Amino acid sequence: MENIPDTKSLFDVTGKVALISGATGGFGQASSKGLAKCGAKVMLTGRTTEKLEPVVKEIQKAGYTAAYVAGQPDDPDDVKRIVEETVERFGGIDILITAAGLSRIHPITEFPLEEFEEIMDVNVKGSWLFSREVGRVMIGQGRGGKVILVSSTRGLLGMKNYTGYATSKGAVHVLTRSLACEWGEHGINVNAIAPTVFRTALTQWMFDDKAAYKTFLRRIPIGRLGEPEDFIGTLIYLSSSASDFMTGAVLYVDGGYTAG
């Protein structure tokens, strides 16, 4: 029994500093609130102060540590500034969550190039930029770290009219594996969470459209679509020492969607 760690300590993130991009979206808010409630100091970032401020105030009102800094997830200068301000505010970074995401749905023959490029900028370039800047910090700190990229089941399974979004999430899967290979020697774990349809601003139309809802539901053995809180358990696992021997993995939090 002496070699078996205390279960609570395995999942403890108390005092860790987490930077969450896309912090005003469904997954970003769940990540921010979940990590804060588990004792982490959270820095939220997104495009606008107007959306960030109320989320941070809610976390602070509940008695937890949170701050925010606005910026564009696909702008190199903004990302560098966000990372620098996080380090200045909290003294370092232990956890990175890239939850900024964008989707557009068109047949490829009618897909505007500018929309495709916008999807790739937010979903791929943004994840790459945050990983680069935070990776520099984590390597310099010399104490390892946890990088969690938010992907999607669409990164594994194609879908009609989703050539922009699916392509971007496939790239996130490979970015996850490449970074895991690159940063293993530094003690930095890099993994991805790939949800199916969760209730977010991007997918609310699927919940509202009864036909679309039933179509997706037929593929999910658990019998329901996801809610943001379903995301938190996997997030805490990947953010804590419980996952120290896992890197380069894509975890499908999908109610069984990819099982059959």
C-alpha positions in Angstrom: 0.0 0.0 0.0 2.9 2.4 0.5 3.3 2.7 -3.3 -0.3 3.7 -3.8 -0.8 7.5 -3.7 -3.6 9.2 -1.8 -6.5 9.4 -4.3 -7.3 13.0 -3.4 -3.7 14.2 -3.9 -3.7 12.6 -7.4 -6.4 15.0 -8.6 -5.3 18.0 -6.6 -4.7 21.2 -8.6 -4.6 23.5 -5.6 -2.4 26.5 -6.3 -1.8 25.6 -9.9 -2.0 28.5 -12.5 -4.3 27.7 -15.4 -4.6 29.8 -18.6 -7.9 29.2 -20.5 -8.4 30.5 -24.0 -11.9 30.8 -25.3 -13.0 31.2 -21.7 -16.4 32.7 -22.4 -17.6 29.7 -24.5 -19.2 26.6 -23.2 -16.1 24.5 -22.7 -14.0 27.5 -21.7 -16.4 28.5 -18.9 -16.7 24.9 -17.7 -12.9 24.7 -17.6 -12.5 28.0 -15.8 -15.1 27.3 -13.2 -14.2 23.7 -12.7 -10.5 24.4 -12.2 -11.2 27.4 -10.0 -13.5 25.3 -7.8 -10.8 22.7 -7.4 -8.3 25.3 -6.2 -6.5 26.5 -9.3 -5.8 30.1 -10.0 -7.4 30.8 -13.4 -6.6 33.4 -16.0 -9.4 33.7 -18.5 -8.9 35.0 -22.0 -11.2 35.8 -24.9 -11.9 38.4 -27.5 -13.9 40.9 -25.4 -13.8 42.3 -21.9 -17.5 42.6 -21.9 -17.9 38.8 -22.0 -14.9 37.9 -19.8 -15.7 40.2 -16.9 -19.0 38.7 -15.7 -17.5 35.2 -15.7 -14.5 36.3 -13.7 -16.8 38.1 -11.2 -18.9 35.0 -10.8 -15.8 32.9 -10.0 -14.5 35.6 -7.6 -17.8 36.0 -5.9 -17.8 32.3 -5.1 -14.5 32.8 -3.3 -12.0 31.5 -5.9 -9.1 33.2 -7.7 -9.6 34.4 -11.2 -8.5 37.2 -13.5 -8.9 38.0 -17.2 -7.1 39.5 -20.1 -8.7 40.1 -23.5 -7.1 39.4 -26.8 -7.4 37.6 -30.2 -6.5 33.9 -30.0 -5.0 34.0 -33.5 -2.9 37.1 -33.2 0.7 36.4 -32.3 1.3 39.7 -30.4 -2.0 39.3 -28.4 -1.1 35.7 -27.5 2.4 36.7 -26.3 0.9 39.6 -24.3 -1.7 37.3 -22.7 0.9 34.8 -21.6 3.2 37.5 -20.3 0.4 39.1 -18.3 -0.6 35.7 -16.8 3.0 35.1 -15.7 3.2 38.6 -14.3 -0.1 38.2 -12.4 0.3 34.7 -11.0 4.1 34.0 -11.2 4.0 31.2 -13.9 1.7 28.8 -15.8 1.1 25.2 -14.9 -1.9 24.4 -17.1 -3.0 25.5 -20.6 -6.5 24.9 -21.9 -7.2 25.9 -25.5 -11.0 26.2 -25.8 -11.4 28.9 -28.4 -13.3 27.4 -31.3 -15.2 28.3 -34.5 -17.4 26.4 -36.9 -19.1 27.2 -40.2 -21.3 24.7 -42.1 -21.4 24.7 -46.0 -20.9 22.2 -48.8 -17.3 22.5 -49.9 -18.4 23.8 -53.3 -20.1 26.7 -51.7 -17.6 27.2 -48.8 -16.2 30.8 -48.8 -12.4 30.6 -48.6 -12.3 33.5 -46.0 -14.6 31.4 -43.7 -12.3 28.3 -44.1 -9.3 30.5 -43.2 -11.1 32.0 -40.2 -11.8 28.5 -38.9 -8.2 27.4 -39.3 -6.9 30.6 -37.7 -9.0 30.2 -34.6 -9.0 26.4 -34.2 -5.5 25.5 -35.4 -3.3 28.7 -35.5 -4.7 29.8 -32.1 -3.9 26.4 -30.5 -0.5 26.5 -32.0 0.3 30.0 -30.9 -0.8 29.5 -27.3 1.1 26.2 -27.1 4.2 27.9 -28.4 4.1 30.8 -26.0 3.1 28.7 -22.9 5.5 26.0 -23.9 8.4 28.5 -23.7 7.2 29.4 -20.2 6.8 25.8 -19.0 10.2 24.7 -20.3 11.8 27.8 -18.7 10.1 27.0 -15.4 11.6 23.5 -15.4 8.7 21.9 -13.5 6.7 20.4 -16.3 3.1 21.2 -17.1 -0.2 20.2 -18.6 -1.4 21.3 -22.0 -5.0 20.3 -22.9 -6.2 21.1 -26.4 -10.0 21.1 -27.0 -10.7 19.2 -30.1 -13.8 17.3 -31.3 -15.1 13.9 -32.5 -15.1 15.7 -35.9 -11.3 15.3 -35.8 -11.8 11.6 -36.2 -15.0 11.2 -38.1 -16.0 13.1 -41.2 -19.4 14.7 -41.6 -21.2 16.3 -44.5 -20.7 20.0 -44.9 -18.1 20.1 -42.1 -14.9 20.2 -44.2 -13.7 23.4 -42.5 -14.3 22.4 -38.9 -13.4 18.7 -39.3 -10.2 19.5 -41.1 -9.2 22.0 -38.3 -9.9 19.4 -35.5 -8.0 16.7 -37.4 -5.0 19.1 -37.3 -5.5 19.6 -33.6 -5.3 15.9 -33.1 -1.9 15.7 -34.9 -0.7 18.9 -33.1 -1.4 17.1 -29.8 0.6 14.1 -30.7 3.5 16.2 -32.2 3.8 18.3 -29.1 3.7 15.2 -26.8 6.7 13.9 -28.7 8.5 17.2 -28.5 7.9 18.1 -24.9 8.0 14.7 -23.1 11.6 15.3 -22.1 10.5 18.4 -20.3 7.8 16.7 -18.3 5.0 18.5 -20.2 2.0 16.4 -20.8 0.0 17.3 -23.9 -3.4 15.7 -24.5 -6.7 16.6 -26.2 -10.3 16.3 -25.2 -12.6 15.5 -28.1 -16.3 16.1 -27.2 -19.3 15.2 -29.3 -22.2 17.7 -29.4 -22.3 19.6 -26.2 -24.6 22.5 -25.4 -22.6 25.6 -26.3 -23.3 28.8 -28.2 -22.0 27.0 -31.4 -24.4 24.1 -31.0 -27.5 25.5 -29.4 -29.2 25.3 -32.8 -28.9 21.5 -32.6 -30.7 21.4 -29.3 -33.4 23.7 -30.7 -33.9 21.8 -34.0 -35.8 18.7 -33.0 -34.9 16.8 -36.2 -31.2 17.5 -35.8 -31.4 16.6 -32.1 -32.9 13.2 -32.9 -30.4 12.6 -35.6 -27.4 13.1 -33.3 -29.1 11.3 -30.4 -29.4 8.0 -32.5 -25.6 7.8 -32.5 -25.1 8.2 -28.7 -25.4 5.1 -26.6 -25.8 7.0 -23.4 -29.0 8.6 -24.8 -28.4 12.3 -24.4 -26.2 15.1 -25.7 -23.5 16.6 -23.6 -23.7 19.4 -21.1 -20.7 21.6 -20.2 -20.4 20.0 -16.7 -19.8 16.6 -18.4 -16.5 18.0 -19.5 -15.0 18.8 -16.1 -14.1 15.4 -14.8 -11.8 14.6 -17.8 -10.4 18.1 -17.6 -9.4 17.7 -14.0 -7.8 14.3 -14.7 -5.7 15.7 -17.5 -4.8 18.8 -15.4 -3.6 16.9 -12.4 -0.8 14.4 -11.5 -3.3 11.5 -12.1 -2.4 11.8 -15.8 1.4 12.1 -15.4 2.0 9.0 -17.5 -0.5 10.0 -20.3 0.6 12.2 -23.2 -0.3 12.4 -26.8 -3.8 11.0 -26.2 -7.1 12.2 -27.5 -9.9 11.4 -25.0 -13.4 11.2 -26.6 -15.9 12.6 -24.1 -18.8 11.7 -26.4 -21.4 9.4 -24.6 -20.2 6.6 -26.8 -20.6 8.4 -30.1 -17.3 7.0 -31.5 -17.8 3.5 -30.2 -19.9 2.2 -33.0 
